[in-house]
């Protein structure tokens, strides 16, 4: 069953071997999982879930929490079995181009308890927690901070997520990862992406709490040479002194 933990969820042979190999290097290794709205809509469908948030909120809250409990049990079993992690990277897409997929009140009532349960568990293990949530989720940020997330990613520019404004409003309580417009990476004028990175990274990194990342998946119209230039610019403007 999807909502019950079993050992087959974990690749004990290949996964553990690769975990141990990566730990010998200097790479940051995360426990990753999908939770909450994103996990549940993948099981029942977006329309069914959104309607249920109105018609059967208790069932929705139970689905959200049950998914988190399965994830926590999986993480516990993995760590008990020898997996070692540096942090946590969780996925819960809750926004679209013009706003959140459901109201802040619905988030607070139905999803916040599950998010807080996940964050409380992982913070008890001293893990920083990155949340990936596409679209415009700015209305949820105060509750995401209260739930316990450490960092928000990817800050989708075309959905109105402005890392400079977010840093100003929430930078003392939340780290940010992303916010570099992929559309500008493909621009034929290289000064466009340099201005994007120089302006945003130089401000977002002040005082710490910023990690470079594109604001969404890098499209195939960005050439390898263009992306190499992006990384050069990030190294130029993004290093912490």
DOKOL-573550 format. One line per field, with one value per residue (C-alpha): residue in one letter; z, y, x. Coordinates in pm, 1 decimal. Example, Ala and Ser with C-alpha at 12.3 -4.5 7.8 and 13.67 -1.06 7.14 Angstrom:
% residues 2
aa: (A, S);
zz: (780.0, 714.0);
yy: (-450.0, -106.0);
xx: (1230.0, 1367.0);
% end
This chain:
% residues 241
aa: (X, X, X, X, X, X, X, X, X, X, X, X, X, X, X, X, X, X, X, X, X, X, X, X, X, X, X, X, X, X, X, X, X, X, X, X, X, X, X, X, X, X, X, X, X, X, X, X, X, X, X, X, X, X, X, X, X, X, X, X, X, X, X, X, X, X, X, X, X, X, X, X, X, X, X, X, X, X, X, X, X, X, X, X, X, X, X, X, X, X, X, X, X, X, X, X, X, X, X, X, X, X, X, X, X, X, X, X, X, X, X, X, X, X, X, X, X, X, X, X, X, X, X, X, X, X, X, X, X, X, X, X, X, X, X, X, X, X, X, X, X, X, X, X, X, X, X, X, X, X, X, X, X, X, X, X, X, X, X, X, X, X, X, X, X, X, X, X, X, X, X, X, X, X, X, X, X, X, X, X, X, X, X, X, X, X, X, X, X, X, X, X, X, X, X, X, X, X, X, X, X, X, X, X, X, X, X, X, X, X, X, X, X, X, X, X, X, X, X, X, X, X, X, X, X, X, X, X, X, X, X, X, X, X, X, X, X, X, X, X, X);
zz: (0.0, -81.8, 259.8, 466.3, 510.9, 400.4, 339.2, -37.6, -36.1, 30.3, -207.9, 57.6, -179.2, -437.8, -247.0, 70.2, -128.2, -316.3, 3.4, 163.0, -148.8, -172.1, 197.3, 127.7, -86.3, -20.6, -168.8, 29.7, 69.0, 130.0, 231.0, -21.1, -23.0, -162.1, 93.1, 156.5, -131.2, -398.1, -272.2, -231.0, -566.4, -726.2, -578.2, -616.3, -878.5, -843.6, -904.2, -662.3, -393.4, -432.4, -419.0, -113.7, 61.9, 49.4, 88.8, 314.4, 487.3, 764.5, 506.5, 334.9, 660.8, 740.9, 398.1, 442.0, 787.1, 691.6, 404.2, 638.1, 890.9, 617.6, 511.1, 868.3, 921.4, 596.1, 704.7, 1046.0, 893.0, 643.4, 910.8, 1140.3, 849.2, 783.7, 554.7, 652.7, 542.6, 572.1, 535.0, 393.1, 60.2, 53.1, -238.4, -216.1, -515.7, -388.1, -632.2, -991.3, -1193.6, -1026.3, -669.6, -441.1, -543.2, -226.9, 35.7, 324.8, 556.4, 398.8, 425.0, 792.6, 874.2, 657.3, 558.0, 822.8, 1085.3, 847.9, 745.8, 1109.0, 1198.3, 924.4, 1022.7, 1393.4, 1318.0, 1087.7, 1308.9, 1598.9, 1390.4, 1339.7, 965.5, 770.1, 559.3, 205.5, 66.2, -309.9, -405.8, -758.1, -847.6, -633.9, -271.1, -108.3, 82.1, 262.1, 369.5, 725.7, 794.7, 623.2, 859.4, 1159.0, 1040.9, 1057.3, 702.2, 673.8, 306.5, 17.4, -345.2, -645.8, -635.3, -978.3, -1132.7, -1385.2, -1092.5, -916.3, -668.9, -633.2, -429.4, -352.8, -199.5, -25.3, 124.4, 252.2, 402.3, 535.2, 515.5, 891.9, 926.8, 603.4, 357.9, -16.7, -306.4, -666.1, -819.6, -1124.6, -1431.2, -1677.4, -1958.8, -1926.8, -1944.9, -2308.3, -2408.3, -2693.0, -2514.6, -2239.7, -2042.2, -1962.0, -1754.2, -1597.8, -1475.1, -1345.5, -1143.4, -1032.3, -904.2, -736.0, -598.2, -466.4, -260.5, -167.6, -26.9, 219.2, 570.0, 438.8, 366.3, -12.8, -247.1, -622.4, -832.4, -1143.7, -1080.9, -1266.9, -1482.1, -1727.2, -2075.1, -2375.4, -2549.2, -2299.1, -2458.1, -2268.6, -2328.1, -2193.7, -1878.1, -1829.5, -1835.5, -1574.0, -1340.9, -1401.7, -1305.5, -995.5, -886.4, -958.0, -772.2, -532.5, -322.3, 47.8, 177.3);
yy: (0.0, 351.2, 493.1, 224.9, 194.0, -121.8, -205.5, -218.4, 163.1, 174.8, 59.7, -110.9, -263.0, 1.0, 302.6, 240.9, 169.5, 499.1, 686.4, 562.3, 641.3, 997.7, 1052.0, 997.1, 1311.7, 1670.8, 1665.4, 1772.5, 1474.7, 1521.5, 1300.0, 1390.4, 1333.9, 1460.6, 1549.8, 1727.8, 1865.2, 1755.3, 1397.5, 1361.4, 1511.8, 1263.5, 985.0, 1114.4, 1390.7, 1769.7, 1828.4, 1555.3, 1689.6, 2053.2, 1960.9, 1744.2, 2036.1, 2198.3, 1893.5, 1660.0, 1857.0, 1600.2, 1332.8, 1569.8, 1657.6, 1286.7, 1212.7, 1491.1, 1369.8, 1002.0, 1075.4, 1260.5, 976.4, 729.2, 960.8, 996.5, 621.3, 575.3, 828.3, 663.5, 319.3, 451.1, 622.4, 320.8, 106.4, 312.6, 598.1, 931.0, 1271.1, 1633.2, 1782.8, 1744.5, 1853.1, 1831.1, 1891.2, 2031.9, 2239.7, 2468.4, 2758.9, 2854.2, 3162.8, 3398.1, 3275.4, 2978.4, 2676.5, 2708.0, 2974.7, 3058.2, 2964.0, 2617.9, 2584.2, 2673.3, 2435.4, 2135.3, 2132.5, 2329.1, 2050.6, 1797.4, 2037.4, 2117.5, 1747.5, 1687.7, 1988.8, 1902.9, 1552.8, 1657.5, 1948.2, 1702.9, 1540.4, 1882.4, 1885.8, 2208.3, 2172.0, 2307.6, 2326.2, 2319.1, 2479.1, 2612.1, 2901.2, 3197.8, 3081.8, 3414.3, 3419.1, 3100.5, 3218.3, 3331.3, 2990.7, 2808.1, 2987.7, 2893.7, 2532.9, 2522.7, 2524.4, 2659.2, 2755.3, 2811.0, 2713.4, 2783.4, 3135.3, 3132.5, 3477.7, 3456.9, 3378.0, 3699.2, 3558.1, 3832.1, 3720.7, 4080.1, 4159.5, 3822.1, 3876.8, 4218.0, 4091.9, 3749.0, 3721.5, 3718.7, 3411.7, 3216.1, 3134.4, 3140.1, 2925.5, 3026.2, 3326.6, 3357.8, 3389.6, 3104.0, 3314.0, 3556.9, 3275.5, 3217.1, 3585.2, 3648.7, 3957.1, 3821.2, 4144.2, 4057.7, 3750.9, 3922.9, 4205.0, 3948.9, 3764.5, 4067.9, 4251.3, 3962.8, 3759.5, 4061.7, 4161.1, 3816.0, 3696.6, 3985.2, 3844.0, 3487.7, 3276.6, 3254.3, 2964.0, 3011.1, 2820.6, 2881.9, 2979.7, 2669.5, 2388.8, 2519.7, 2484.2, 2333.8, 2671.1, 2761.9, 2641.4, 2468.6, 2771.2, 3005.3, 2800.6, 2783.2, 3162.4, 3159.0, 2955.0, 3186.4, 3483.4, 3307.1, 3239.2, 3600.1, 3765.0, 3494.7, 3406.3, 3476.6, 3660.9);
xx: (0.0, 117.9, 38.9, 217.1, 593.9, 770.2, 1135.6, 1090.4, 1073.1, 1448.9, 1722.3, 1929.8, 2186.1, 2277.6, 2149.7, 2345.8, 2661.9, 2631.2, 2548.0, 2867.9, 3072.4, 2941.8, 3010.4, 3380.1, 3388.0, 3284.9, 2934.7, 2629.7, 2398.3, 2024.4, 1738.2, 1467.8, 1095.6, 766.1, 500.6, 174.2, -29.5, 218.4, 236.8, -137.1, -236.2, 0.6, -212.3, -568.6, -532.7, -533.1, -903.7, -1009.8, -780.3, -882.1, -1251.0, -1188.2, -1022.7, -1366.8, -1590.5, -1390.1, -1113.9, -1064.3, -978.2, -735.2, -559.8, -533.5, -384.1, -127.8, -26.0, -22.2, 213.9, 448.2, 443.6, 541.5, 823.6, 947.3, 943.4, 1133.9, 1397.5, 1428.5, 1477.0, 1732.4, 1938.7, 1916.6, 2035.3, 2346.3, 2241.1, 2398.7, 2267.1, 2377.8, 2031.7, 1683.3, 1531.5, 1151.4, 915.1, 563.5, 449.2, 173.7, 167.8, 104.2, 185.6, -62.8, -72.7, -118.3, -325.8, -535.2, -587.3, -354.6, -642.3, -662.2, -285.9, -295.7, -580.0, -497.1, -130.1, 58.0, 32.4, 190.1, 465.7, 541.0, 549.0, 806.5, 1016.2, 1005.6, 1133.1, 1416.0, 1518.7, 1542.9, 1818.1, 1984.1, 1914.2, 1856.8, 1541.7, 1506.3, 1152.5, 1100.7, 771.4, 716.6, 492.4, 396.4, 390.4, 471.1, 141.6, 247.3, 592.8, 509.3, 354.9, 642.8, 879.3, 666.6, 649.1, 1027.4, 1161.4, 1514.9, 1526.0, 1281.5, 1354.4, 1329.1, 1169.5, 1006.8, 1050.8, 765.3, 534.6, 634.3, 885.9, 1149.0, 1449.6, 1548.2, 1209.0, 1192.2, 1535.4, 1428.5, 1103.1, 1203.7, 1582.3, 1632.0, 1409.7, 1447.5, 1725.8, 1664.3, 1782.6, 1718.0, 1549.5, 1776.8, 1554.7, 1618.6, 1471.7, 1761.2, 2015.2, 1914.3, 1926.2, 2173.3, 2307.6, 2538.5, 2509.8, 2146.2, 2227.0, 2527.7, 2304.8, 2052.1, 2314.2, 2512.4, 2206.1, 2028.9, 2317.2, 2505.5, 2201.1, 2070.9, 2403.3, 2442.0, 2451.1, 2445.8, 2140.8, 2148.4, 2232.9, 2253.5, 1999.7, 1793.8, 1432.2, 1311.6, 1448.9, 1708.1, 1548.5, 1721.2, 1747.6, 2021.0, 2343.3, 2620.5, 2842.0, 2575.2, 2536.0, 2913.1, 2903.1, 2626.7, 2846.2, 3141.6, 2923.9, 2793.9, 3151.2, 3242.0, 2954.5, 2843.0, 3143.8, 3116.2, 3420.5);
% end
